[in-house]
Amino acid sequence: MTEPSGETAPEAPEDVEPTEDVRQGTGTAPAGATEDGPGATAGEPDAAEEAGETSEKPDGDAGDSVDAEASVDAGASDAPGLSEAQAELAAQRELRARIEARKAEKGGPVAAGAKLSGTAADLLAAVRAVEGGAAKGSAFYETAAPVPEPSAPERPPTAPPGPPAPERPTAPAPATTAAVREVLARGGAPETLAGPVAAALGEGAAAILLDDPWQLLAVAGVRPEQADGFARALLGPDCGPGDPRRTVALTVWLLEQAALRGHTALETATVCAGLAAHSVPDPEEAVDTAVSEGAVHLFREEPEEAPEEEPDEEAGEKADTSDESGEEPPALLGLDRYALAEESLAEGLARLVRTATADAWEGSELERAAGAHGLVLHTGGEAARAEPVALAAAARERGLRALVAVHSDGGRRALGAAGTEAVTVAALLAGAAGPGRDEDGAFALDLLVVLDAPQLDVETAATLVESLPDGCRLVLSGDPEVLGAPGAGRVFADALAAKVCPRIASRVPDPGPLGELVSGIGVGELNQVEAPGKEIVIVPVRDAGEAVHRTVQLVADSVPRVIGVPPERTQVVTVGHGGSAGTRALNAALKQRLNPGPGRFGGYDPGDRVAYAPVPGRTVTGTVLSADAEGLRLRCGDDELLVPKERVESALRHGWALTAHQAAGTRWPAVVAVLPGDAVGGLSRPWVYTAFGRAERHLSVVHGVDQALPRAVAEGVAPERTTRLRPLLEGLLAAPGE
């Protein structure tokens, strides 16, 4: 990559002076750890940093949704107010109930196994869908000090909204919360946990905790060592590391943590290793106990049958040899919520494939495929988004009810005039936009085109597909190289890998130097790119402190003056929330420069750029307008939103700097990608591809990782997620003989 030689220097201050290209590894990483220490990398999740744990996530910012979990003490009041996420969760429950009823009509329970039993188990999965993943922890079993300020995981699972007008859940009764508070006090836990525990375990929460103290792990942010201390305080010598109550709760907890990293299931060997790491004496027996109690489900994929051959001796010998050498697929463990979602999604996609009426449509390759099939996959970069949008327009001309859905409002606005008829997936599912539903809950649609399909997690996708009527065509379109969904699952990648429907690859390249750069990254090459219009500028830095300083200079001065893009249209993207140059540090520095103030409204002032998570897994960016007794009022695009005061702390963050997962699905005129030396562990090719691809006109790279950047592009493939959707789709839709 070659920057303009000489012409930038007279105009720009030091932070945009042309330097060596990224491919050559310009910039020197710090010789040692940054000020946060070697463990506090920019890729660590908020929860891990505060609790002193090490992140296990493959991507430093994976699943970011503005730290959007309901933290350990976020709902600590005796009667916490109803949140938007809780209302949407109730809607999801209602839709899932219809899914289960439909499965029952087909002949009994799903193959994955029975639903969890008991009040605590029934509510366990539901509360996690709202609170989503690990939050900050504290060793509360040693002291009764309050839990630290709330924080969020890097990869919170998405809790998709459901149909409109759900039955709104009620807050825990004051008597329930008071009883829980007494039990927590007996166990040495902070009373601030009373509200979340009562919400998670229900009316009999106090009795449940007395009988099984490890049910405390149902509350987001509670760590196993904390639950152990709580159990010791309540049970005394009667509890031990092999207590069945402990092993079952730990098994569930391990699978929930895996979901934060995108997995919908784990191999049994992986779960056993995790249990052994928490001093469980017999991990295999613990897994068997969890399965027998219905807390988790065991899945064994059937080995592929060898094709039938002539019954001669030679064929028999070949078949026997194949059977002996073939490896049996590993057994998987999963939670009911993801098993139900994957099975429902696979069945829903198969239903669309089988009920669509083939028709001969004239036009592009994509139009012909959509006319003949109920499910079509479309791949391509940013420029290729115009193709499925054109498909929807052509379908409307044919008299069909067609709709385009995108991941974010920013993605909708990027479509220009066509974006006026597009909706976000969240708004569609919530009933806030798009067609109405019939009495069965199905959308009045003949064709649905979903852009940004890699951002669909399995639960959102299942809810969406379940809402489509028989005969409706579905086109999933997106760039397979970007970071995956913030929630569990890899829907788009699994559907592509299953090869059960047409896959149309766009031949439209992304234009200009930025398009050339990002396209090369997608195939593992960090190429030299001519940028005569200052489209790409490299800013080498020595350490994280200098990275923050240069980033502020770029946003506040250099990019507006040299490139002509104002600060409010320039987005900073970094690897994670933590570290010396993570989102927290960068947002603090950018606020001080761009909108200084005392933060008199819960840490915010009018004019602050913010990132808001109305539900976990979905980020909306905007600006603070004002505050009143109800909460903070934001301007998000063309809309005004109210963030209830009880949700400000848990669902709102400053938004001058985002992580790549938060930024996915949206583009800005100018982007500053920050790569400090302590971010090396969070770099991967999908991260670089996603971060650099957010820029429309200009990209500045604050480069302090030396040769780690070209290595990440060439070799840094993000770890695969363990899911079950691909074999389920293949089993339902594979053609005979495949």
N, C-alpha and C positions, 0 to 999 in steps of 0.2 A: 504494500500500500504506500503510495507516494503522496505526500502533501504538497500543496503549491509551494514553489521554491521562491522565497524572497518577498512575494507581493503581500503576504500577510503581516510580516514583521513591522512595517511602519505604522500599521493601523492598530494592531492588537497589542495589548499588554502581554506580559510574559506567559500567561496561561494559554494563549492560542498561537504562540510562535511555532512555525513549522519545525518538526523534529524528524527523527528517524521513524520509519514506518513500523506498524505493529508487528508485522511479520518478522522483523529483525529483533523483536523483543526489547524495544526501547523501554527504559525505566528500570530502576534498580529496586528490588524488593528489600525490605529492611533486613539487616543482618541477623537480628534476633527477633524475639516476640515483640509485639506492639505493647502499648501501655496497659492493655487489658490482660496481657499474659498470653502464653501460647494456647491456652484452652479457650480463650474468648475470641474466636475467629468471627469474621463477619458473617460466616455462614451458619452460626449457631442460632437455634430458635430462642425466642425470648424466655420461654420457660426454662430451658436448659441453662441459660446464662445466670438467671437469678437463683436457681436451685443448686448451681455448681455441678450440673451433670454434663455429660458429653452427648452431643446430638448424634442420632443414628440416621438422620435423614440423608438421602442421596443428594438433594439439592439444598443449598443454603436457604433459599427462600420458598421452597416448595410448599404450596398450599397456603401461602399468605393470604389473609383476607382482612387486613388491617387489625391484626391481633384480635380477631373477632370472636373470641370465645367468651362465654359467660364465666368469668374467673371464679376462683375459690370463694372470694368474699364479695363478688359482684351482686349476688342476690341474698345478702346476709340479713336483710330486714325480716321482721316477723311476717309481713304480708307483702312481698315484693309485687310491684305493679306488673301487669301483663305487657309483655314485649311483643313487637312485631314478629320476631322469630318464633315465639311460642304460639302465636295465632297461626302462623304459616305451618308450624309443625303439626298442629291439630288437623289442619287441612290435609297434610300428607298422611296422617294416621287414617283419616276417613277414606282416602283413595286406596291405601294399602288394604283396608278392611274389605273393600270391594274386590281387590285382586285376590285376597285369600278366599272370599266367598265363591269367586268364579273358579278358582282351583278346586275347591271342595266339590262344586257341582260336576267337575270333570272326573271325579272318582277318588276323592280323599286328599290327604295332606300332601304337600310337596315332597319330592324324594329326599330333600335335604334333611328332613326330620321334623319333629313336632316343635311348636312354638315354646318359648321359655315359659316356665310355670312359676307361679308365686307373684305376689305384689312387687317385690323388689326386682325380680327378673323381668317382669312385664314392663316396668318403667325404666329399667336400666338403659336399654337401647334408645328409648325415646329421649331421655334427658341428654344423652351424649350427642344426639343429632343436633341439639341446640347448643350445648356447651362445647362440644367438639374438641377432644384431645387434651394434651397435657398443658397445664398452666403452671405458674410458679408454685414451687413447693417450699415448705419450711419444716424444720424438724420440730413440729409442734408436740410430738410425744415426749420431748425432753423438757420443753418449757411451754408455758401457756401464752407466749407472746403472740400478738396479732400477726396474721399472715401478711406478707409484703404486698405492695400494690399489684393490681392485677396485670397480667400479661398474657400473650397469646402464643399458640404454637405456630410453627412455620407451615404446617400443612393441616389446617382444620378441615374436617369433613363437611361437605356441603349439605345443608338441610333445605332441599328445594321446596318452594311454596306449592300449595296444592290448589284445588278448586275454590271458588269464591264462597263466602258466607259459611265458614266452618263453625262448628260449635267451639266457642272460646274456652280454653282451659281456665280453671280457677286456681288462685294462689293457695298455698298450704294454709290450713286453719291455724289460727294463733295457738290453740291448745296443742296441736301437733308440733309446731315449732318450739313451744315452751318445753314439751316433754323431751324433744331431741336435745335442746340446750342443756338440760339436766344430765343426760347421758354423756354428752360431750365433755361436760365439766368433770364428771367422774373419771373419764378416760384421759384427762389432761389436754384435750383438744380445745382450740379457741372457740368461743361461743359464736363468732362470726360465721362459722360453718353451719349453723342451725338452719338457716333458710335454704341453702343449696341442698343439704341432706334431706330436709323435709320434702323439697320439690322432687328429689331424685327417687326417694324410697316410698313416698306416699303416706297415707293416713297412719299406718302402723310403723312408721320409721323408727321410733324409739325402741319398740319391741324387737324389730329386725336387727338393729345395731346391738342390742344386748345379747341376742342369740348368735349373731354373726358379725363381729366388729369389722371384719374385712370388707363388708359391704360399703364401708367408707370409700373404697376405691371407685364406687359408682360416681363420686363427685369429681368433676374435672379438676386436675391439678394436684390431687392427693397422690403421693408416691407410696410404693410398697413399704418402704422403711417407716414411713409415718403411720400407715395402717397397722404395721407390726407393733409399733410402740403403743398405739391406742388399744390394740387387742391385749397386750401384756398388762396394761393398766386395768383393764376390765376383767380379764380372765385369770390373771396370775399364772401360776405354774401349770394350769390346765391346757395352755396353748403351746404349740411347738411348730417348727418349720414344716412338718409333715401333716399338720392338721388339715383334713379334707376341705374345711371351709376356706382355709387360706389358699390351698392349691387350686381350687376351682376359681376363686376370685382372681388369683394371679394369672390363670390361663386366659380368662376373659380380658383382663387388663392388657396382657401382651398382644392379643389380637386387636384390641382398640388402638394400641400404640402403633401397630403395623398399619392400621388403616390411615393413620396420620401421614404415613409415608407412601400411601397410595395402594397398598395391598388389600385385596378383598379376602384373601385366605393366606395361610402359611403352611409350609411343609411341617409335618409332625416333628421331624428332627430339629427344625429351627425352634419350635415352641418348647421342646424338651430342653434344648440348650439354654433358652431363656429362663426356664424354671430352675435349672441347675444353677444358673448364675445368681438366683435368689434363694439358694440354699435349700431347695426342695429335695429331700433325700431320694425319692423315687419318681422322677419326672414321667416315666411311661405310665405308671399307675395313676399319677395325678391327671394325665390326659384322659385315661380311661374313665376316671371318676367324673371329670367334667363332661365327657360325652354321654355317659350313662344318665347323668342328671339333666341333660338337655341344655346345659349352659352354652355348649359349643357343638358344632356338627362336624362329623368326619365324612370326608368325600374320597372315594376311590374311583378314579377314572378307569373304565374298562379298557384293557389293551386291545389294540386294533387286531381284527381277525385277518389271518392270512387269506388271500384269494384262493378259491377252490381250484384244484388242479386235477389232472387225470390221476386216477387211483393206481398208479404204478409204483414200483419200488423206488425209482429215482425221485419221483415227486414227493413220496413220503419221506424220504431221507432229507430232502431240501426243506420240507415243512418242519420236520423235527429240529433241524439245525437252526431254523429261524426262531422257533419257540424258545430254544435254549439260549440263544444269543440275545434275544430281545429283552430289553429292560422294562419292568413293570413301572408304570407311572407312579410317582411318589404319592402317598396319602396326604391329603390336605385337611387342615382344620379351618373353620370359618365361623363367623357369627351369623345369627339368624337374619339380621337386617340386610346384610350384603348377599346372603344366599337367596333370600326372597327377591332382592332387587335384580340380581343377575339372571335368575330363572325367569322372572317376569319380563325382563328386557329381551331375553332370547326368544321367549314365546311370542312377545309382541312383535318383534321384527319378523319372525317366521309368519305370523298372521298377516302382516302387511304384504309380504312376498306372495303369499298364497291367495290373497283375496283381491289383489290388483288385477284389473282387466287389461290385458296387453292391447296396445293401440300403436298404430304406425304414425308417429309424429315426424314431420319434416323439420329440418333445421340442423343445428350443430350436433356433434357426436353426443354431447350431454343431453340435448333435447330428445334425440332418438332413443337413448338408453332410458330416460325417465318415462317416455311414452310406453315402453315395452316392459318395464319392471316396476315392482312396488318399492324396492330399495336400491338406491344408487349411491356410491361413494365417489366423491370428487376431491382431487388433491391439487394443490398449487399454492403459490405465494400470494402476496398482497394484491398484485395486479390481477390474479386469477379470480378474485372475489366477484368481478363483474360478470363472469360466466354464469354462475347459478342465479344471480340477480336477473340476468337477461332471461334465463329459463323461466323464472316465476312470471316475468312480464309476458312472455310468449304464452304461458299457460292461461293467464287472464284473458288474453286475446282469443283463446279457444273457448272461452266461457267457463273456465274452471275457477274454483275458489282457491287461490294460491296465496301463500304468505311466506315472507322471509323473516327468520328469527336470528338474532346475533347475540353475542355474549354480553356486550356492554353498550351503554348509551354512546360512548365514544366510537365504537365500531359501527353503530347505526348512523351517526353523523358523518362518518367517513364515506358512506355510500352516496353522499350528495343528495340530489333530488330523489333518487330511489330510496333513500333512507327514510323519507317521510312515510312510506308505507311499510317499513320494517318495524319490528318490535324486539325487545329483549326476551330471552327465554324466561327469565324470572317474571317479567310482566305478563307474559303469555300464560304461564302456569298459575299466576295469582289472579287472573281474570281482569287485570288492570288494562290490558290492551289485547288486540286481536279479536277473533270471532268469539261468540258466545258458545256455551256448551248445551248439548241436548240433555234429555232426562237421564241418559246413561252416563253423562259426564264427558262425552266425546266432543271434540271441536268440529265446527262446521267447515271442514276443509277437504279439498281434493288433492292438494299438493302442499307439503311443508318443506321449505328449504332452510336448513340450519347451517349458518356460517360459524366459523370458529369451533367446529365440532370437537377438536382435541380438548376443549375446555369443559366438555360434558363429563361429569362423574357418573358412576353407575346408577346412583339413586335418582339424580335429576333426569337422566336419560330414560330410566324405567317409568318415571312419572309422566314424562313427555310422550313416550310411545304408547303407554296405556291410554292416553287421552286422545289418540288418533282413531278415527272410525275405520271399520273394515273398508278396504278398497282405496284408502288414501295412499298417495305416493309420498315417500320420504327420501329426500336427498340430503346427505350429510357431507358438508364441504369444509375443508380446512387444510392447514399446512402440517403435515405429520412430523416436521422437524422441530416444532416449538415445544416448550415445556408442557407437560401434561396437566390434567385437571387438578384443581386444588383439593378435591375430595378423592375418595377411594375409587379405584377402577381405571381402566384405560380403554374406554369404549371405542373410540375411533380406531386406535391401533389394533385392538382385538378384531374389530369388524374387517379391517383391511387384511389382517393375517388369516382370517378364516376363509377368505376367497369364496364366499357364498352368494355374491351378487356382483353386478358390473362395477368396475373401478375405472374411472375416467381421470387420466392425468392431464392437467392443463399444460399447454405448450407456450403459454404467455409468460415471458420472463419479466421480472421486476426491473424497472428502468433505472438508468443513471448509475453513478458510482456506488451509491448505497445499495442498490439492487444487485450490482455485480459483487460487492463485498459480501453481502448476506448470502447470496446464492453459493458463493465459494465456501463459506463456512458450513453450509448445509451438507456439502460433500466432503467435509474434513480438510479444507484448504483455506489458509489465511493468506489470501493473495495480495500482491501489490496492486493498488487501484489508483488510477489517475483521478485527482479531484481538483480540477481547475477552478471550480466555484466555491472552494473551501467547504465542500460537503462533508469532508472527514478531516478531523484534526486530532493529533495525538499529543497528550500533555503528560510527560514523564514526571513521576514523583518518587521521592525517596522513602517516605513513610506515610502512615495513616493521617498524621496531623497535617502534613503538607497536602494530602489528598483532599481533606476537608477544606483547607484554605483555597486551593485551586478551584475546587468545585463551586464555592461561593463566588469567586471572581468570575468564573465562566457564566454562571446564571445571572448574576447581578450586573455585570459590566460588559464582558467581552462578546458574548453571543448577541445581546441586544444591539451593541454598537457596530460590530463587524458583520454579523449575519443578518441583523434586522428583525430578530425574533424576540419579543418582550419576555420578561421573566415568567409571567403568568402562562405563557405558552411553551415554556421549556420544562421538560420533565427530567429529574434525576432518577437514575435506576442503579441500584447497588445490590450486592449479593444477599444480604440478610439484614435483620433488624439489629443484631448485636455487633459488637466489635467497635473499634475506634473510628471506623468510617461506615457504620451501618446506618439504617434509616433514622434511628433515634439521634445519633450524633449529628448527622447531616441536617435533619430537620431543625434541631436546636440552633445550629449555626446559621441556617438559611432564614429562620424566623428572626433571629437577632439582626440580620442585615436587611431583610426585605420588609418585615412587618413587626418591629420591636413593640413590646407591650408587656404588661404585667400578667397577662393570662387570667384576667379577672372572671371569666366565665368558664370555670372548670379547667383552667389552663389554656384557654383559647381567647382570642381577641377578634373583633370584626376585621375582615380582610385576610385572616389566616387561610392558607390552603390546607384542606383536610382530605382524608380518605375515610369513608364511612362504610361499615359493613351492616346493611339492614338485616341480612342473615349470614351465617358463617359461609365462607366460600365465595361471596360476591362482594366486590369492592366498587364503590361509587366515589368519584372524586368531585370536589367542589370547593366553595369558599364560604366562610362564616359570614352571615349577614348580621345577626343580632341574637340576643338571648332574652328569655322571659321566664315566667314561673313554670312554664311547661318544659322548657329545654332550649337547645340551640337550634337556630334556624339557618339552613344552608341554602346556597344557590348551587345546584348541580345541573349544568347545562342550561336548559330552558325551564327547569322545574325548581320549585322551592320545597325543601324537605324539612321536617321537624325531627330532631333527635331527642327523644324523651330524656329528661335530666338523669333518670336512673340508668340510662344506657350510655351516657357520654363517656364514662370512664372505660367501659369494656368494649365499645363498638366504634370509637372514634380515635383517630390518630392524625397528627399533622401529615400533610401529603405533598410537600415539595419533593421529598424523596420517597420512592416506592421500591419494592422488590420486583424482580422480573415476573413472578407469578401474579402479583397485584397489577402489573402493567399489561399483562397478556390480554389481547383482544382490543387494545386501544393504541393509537399512534398519536404522536405530537409533532409539530413542525421541527422542534429541536430536542435532542436528547443528550444528556451527559451521563455516560456509563462510567461508573466508579469502580475501579479494580485495585483496592489497596493490597499491600503485601499479605495481610492476614486473611485475605479472601480466597487464597489458593485452593483450600479444601472444598470450597463451594462451587468451583468452576467446572463446567462441563460444556460439551458442544451445544446441547439444547439451551443451556443458560445463555451462552454468548450469542447464539442465533436469535433467541427471543429478545434479549436486551438491545442488541444492535439493530434489530428489525423494527424497533418501536419508532425510529426516526424517519420522518418524511423528507425533510430538506437538509438537516445538518446533524452530524454525530460528532461529539467530542468524547474522546476516551481518556479518562484520567488513569494512567497506566503505571502501576507499581508492582506488577507481578512478574516482570522479566520474562523468561522463557516459558513460564507456566501457561501463558495465554495461547501461544501456538501449540503447545502440548495438549491443552484442553480441547482445542479445536480438532486436532488430529486424532486424539486418543480418548478424550474425556466423554465417553458415552455414558449417559445416566443409567444407573442400575435398573434392570427390568422390574416391573411390578408383577407380583404373583396374583393372577386372577383366574376365573373359571369361565369367563364369557366365551372365549374362542372355542373350546371344546363343546360347550353347550350349543353354540351356533352351528358348528360342524355336524353335531349329532342331529340337529333338527332340519338342516337345509342342505347338507352335502348331497350331491347328485349320486345316484347309484354307480358303484364302481370306483368312486373316489376314495 
